[in-house]
Amino acid sequence: MAEVIRPRILVSEPIDPAGIEQFKTFAEVTLAFDADRDQLISILPEFDALVVRVKHKIDQEVIDAGKKLKVIAMNGIGLNHIDVSYARSKDIAVINVPDASNDSVAELTIGLMLNLARRITPAFASVRHGEWNKHAFIGYELTGKTLGIVALGKIGSRVAHIAQAIGMKVIAFDPFLTPEAAAAQNVILVELPELLEQADVISIHAPLTKDTYHMLGKDEIAKMKPGTFIVNAGRGGIIDEEALYEALKSGHLGGFAADVMQNEPPGKDKLFDLPNVLVTPHIGASTHEAQQRIGLRLAERIKELLNV
């Protein structure tokens, strides 16, 4: 009997062990978590599938190195770091898992809102320094406030649902949604200028495209209410970070929290010197539950695409 040749999968960054174990049921798996770009390029020609996160930019050079590649699989949602059109022109499937982390990202978004409104991080920093000054950290209730959601997709809709449970009124801007679809979620659909003028908290969940790049710039920020909180769990680059810095420094904006930045990692950024800024290192999908779902769904899709 002829030997069955199993496909080979290269995993370039850590993913949930359940996913790796599932890969092993139908393929030979190589883990290259410590590989730099040059090393990745040098070993890639032998593999049928590449599993990535965000460490490596998967551009034409990397794709060309994958002589046998049939699949590039993103362990998450965003594909901004992958040249998708070029890969597909080479008959390489590019896949992601867009729905597995909806709850995780939505819960983090609400957590960031609460942190800003109640000044949780600076309050704890004060306690760690031996202080106990409850009067220095007067915050705001979210109950009764207006939440403006930019992009009412699956994550935005989940955020809306949780915010409504807290007691917030929810409005949204989404050019791809009908007023009836928004109304079915008890959300009022508005144009962006109207959202900017009405919202006490703005939550961003849009993808980064040529149309959304810097869609919130100096002019848009100027239209926001004094004291507005902004939370960005969508993509960095949607907000003009220079205009954001000036508005936070001047006190026009009440605070900014984000799980994404225009440049990741951002290095030493002057935004981080402001007391009303909170940034997490793109951990929206970083829960045990979401990562296990992502790994298992990727395994299912890769197996299907490799016809094994």
N, C-alpha and C positions, 0 to 999 in steps of 0.2 A: 504493500500500500504506500502511495506517495505521501511524503511528509507534508503536513498542513503548515503552511507558512503564516504565522500570525502577524497582523499589522503591528507597527511600532508607534508608540505615542511618547512624545517628549513633553514633560511637564516642567515649565520654566520657573514657576514660582509656587510656593506652598498653597495647597488647596485642602479641603476637608478630607481626612483619611478615608471616609466612606466612598468618596468619589474615586480615589486612587485604587481602592480595593475592587471597585466595580470595573474600572478599566482593565484590571488584571484578569478578569474573567474572560476577556476576548482579545487581549493584546499584550505585547511585551511593553513594559513601561519603564522609562528612564526618567529619573528625577535630576534636574539640573538647576537647583535653587540658587547655587552660588555662581553660576556662569555669568560672565559679563557679555557684552554685545558681541565681541569678536569670537568668544568661545561658542556662543549660541550659533553664530553663522557657520563656524567650522564643523559643528556636529549635526546641524540641521539636515544635510542632504540625505541622511539615512532614515528619516522618519516620515510616516504617513500622516500624522496628525500632531499639531502643536497646541498645547494648552497654555494660555498666558493670563496674566492679570495686567498690571500697569507699569511694571518695572522697565520693560523693553518697548521701544518704538518699533512697531512692525511695519517698516517701510519697504520700498521696492528692493533694496539691497538684501534685506532679510528674506523677503518672499522669494527672490530669485535663488537664494541659497537652498530653499526647500525644493529640491529637484523632484522629490516624490510626494510632496505635500498634497493632500486631498482636502484637509480640514484645518482651519485655524479656529480654535474655540476660546472665547473670552469667558473667564470665570467671573461673571458679573454682567453688567449692563452696557457700560460705555464702550464705544468703538472708536473714539476720537484719535487714539494712538495707533490705529490700524488703517493701512491704505486699503480700504475695503474694495473699492472699484478696481484697483490694480490686481488684487488677489483674485477677484471673480473673473477678471479678464484672462487669468491663467487657469481657469476652471477649478479654483480652490474655493470651497465653501467657507464662509465666515459666519460663525454662529455665536450667539450669546444666550443668556437666560434672563429675559427682561422682567419676569413676574415673580421670581422666587424670593426676592428681597423687599417686596412692597411693604410688608408690615414692619420690617426692621428699619427701613428708611423713614417711614412715616412716624414711627415711635421716636426715633432720634430727633426728627424735626420738631415734634411737640416738646421733647425734652429740652432742646435748644431754646425754644420759645419761653418755656418756664424758667430756664436758667437766666435768660436776659431779663425777663419781667421781675423776677424775685432776687436778682443779683446774687445768685447762689455761689458762683465761683469766687468773686471777690470777698464775699462774706466768710467763706471757709479759709481763704488766704489770710484774712485778718485774724481769725481764731488761731491758725497755725503760728502766727507771729505773737501769740500770747494776749491778744486783745479780746474783749467781750463787749462790743459796742453795738447793741441792737438798733440804736437810733441812727447809725451811719448807713443803714442798708434798707431804707424805705423803698419798696418796689411798687408794682402794679398788679392788680388782678387781671386775668384774661377774661373772666366772666363778664359778659356785656360788651366786650370790645369787638371791633370788626376786623376779621382776618381776610386779607386779599391774597388769593392764590393765583400765581402765574403758571398756567398749564394745569388743567384739571384732568390729567390722565389717571392712571390707576393709583399711583402714589399720591398725587394731589387729592384725589377723591377720598383716599383713606385718611389723609390729614384732615380733610373737611369733616369727615364723620367723627373723628376723635375730638376735633375742635368744637363741633356742635354739642357733643356730650358735655364738654366743659362749660358750655353756655355762650359760645362766641357766635356772632352773626358772620356768615361766610359769603363773600362775593368772589368772583373769579374772572380772569381774562384768559380766553382760549379761543383763537380764531378757527379751530377745527371742531368746535363743539356747538351744538344748537342750544338756544335758550331752553327748549323743552327738555333736553337731556340734562342740562344743569339743574333745572327746576325739579326734576325727578329726584335729585339729591338734596333738595332744599337749599340750593345755591343760586344766587342771582348772578347772571352773566352780564358783564359790563365791558366797556372798552378800557384800554390800558390807562388813559389819562384819568378816567373816572375812578378806577381802582386806586391809583396813586393818591388821589385827593381824599378818598374816603377811608382807606385802611389805617388801622392803628398798628397792625402787624402785617408785613408782606412776606409771603413764603414762596420761594422760587423752585419750580420743579420742571422747567423747560430743558430740552436738549440744547446743546451748543451747535448752532448752524450759522450760516452767513447772515441770516435774518435776525437771530437772537444775540449775536455778538455785540456786547456793550449796549444792549437794548435799554439798560438802565444807566444812563450817563448823567452828566451835570444837570441838564435841563429837566430830566425826569425826576431826579432826586429833589430838585428845587420845588417840584409840585407836591411832594409828600408833606404830610402834616408834621409840624415840629414835634420831635420826640418819637417818631415812628421807629419801630424795630424791624429790621430786615433779617430773614433767615434764608440762607441759600443751601439747599440740599440737591440742587439740580446739577449745574455744571459751572465751573469757574469760567470767566470770560464773558458771562452774561452781564455782569456789573463792571462798570469802569472803576477799577479799584483806586485810581488817583482821585476821582471825583468823590468816591465813597469816603476815602480818608479825610478829605477836606470837610465833608459834611458831618462826619463823626467828631472831628477835632473842634469844629465850630460849635457843636452842640445842637445843630439842626436835627440830626438823627439821634435817637435815644440809644441805639445799640445795634450791633451787627454780630450775627453768629453764622458760621458756615462749616460745612463738611467738605467743601471743595474750594480750590483756589485756581486762579488763572494759570499759575505755574505751580506744578507739584513735583517734588517738594518745593515750597516757596522760599526756603532759605530764611535769612534774617529780613523780615518785612516790617516796615515802619507801622503798619496797621497793628502789629502785635504789641506795640508800646502804648496803645490807647487802652484806658481802663474799661471801656464799654465794648470790647471786642472779645469774641470767643471763637476759636477755630479748632476743629478736630481733624485728624489726618485721614480723611476720606474713609470713615469707618461705618458708613450707612448700612452696608450689607454685612458688617462684621458681627454677626451673632451665630451661635452654634447652629441654630435651626436653619437660618438662611443659607449658611455655607454648606450644610449637609444637603439641602434641597438642590442647590446649584450644582454641586458635584455629581449627584445622582442623575439629575436631568441632563447634564453635559454628557455623561457616560451613555445615556440612552440615545442621545442625538448622534454622538460620534459613532457608536456601533451601527446605527442605521445608515449613516453616510458612507461608512467604510464597507457596507454590505457584508458584515460578518455576523 
